[in-house]
Amino acid sequence: MDAETAGDAIKGLFGDEVRCPTIGYLLPAGFSNAVKVSELLPSVSSCQITDVEITVFAKVVTAFRSGSWDECRLPLAHLPADDRSRDFLLVQIVSQSYQPPSGWSGVIRMDSK
């Protein structure tokens, strides 16, 4: 979900019922501006993904955006296998042969819908 929706989800639910970690910045096909995209996760008591793992993932996203992809692979490998955001970033890294593309701006370009 985009940043506005993530903010609404956090404000609209009680206490720790929801967590919205950032996945990254994407440029969807047909868009002219990048969108900050977050994931909607239930509370810690209802989800296998811990707050510590969310913190690790946030550091990975920062390294990924800066182009330090070598710093991403090991922490991503230690996150839960059922973490789909982890899988998404791994696919991005592998699809580019482990190196940011030329002119990398930190934004993932989505060429199709």
Secondary structure as GFF3:
##gff-version 3
##sequence-region A 1 113
A	DSSP	alpha_helix	3	12	.	.	.	ID=ss1
A	DSSP	beta_strand	18	19	.	.	.	ID=ss2
A	DSSP	beta_strand	22	27	.	.	.	ID=ss3
A	DSSP	beta_strand	35	38	.	.	.	ID=ss4
A	DSSP	beta_strand	41	42	.	.	.	ID=ss5
A	DSSP	three_ten_helix	44	46	.	.	.	ID=ss6
A	DSSP	alpha_helix	51	66	.	.	.	ID=ss7
A	DSSP	alpha_helix	70	77	.	.	.	ID=ss8
A	DSSP	alpha_helix	84	95	.	.	.	ID=ss9
A	DSSP	beta_strand	107	109	.	.	.	ID=ss10
###
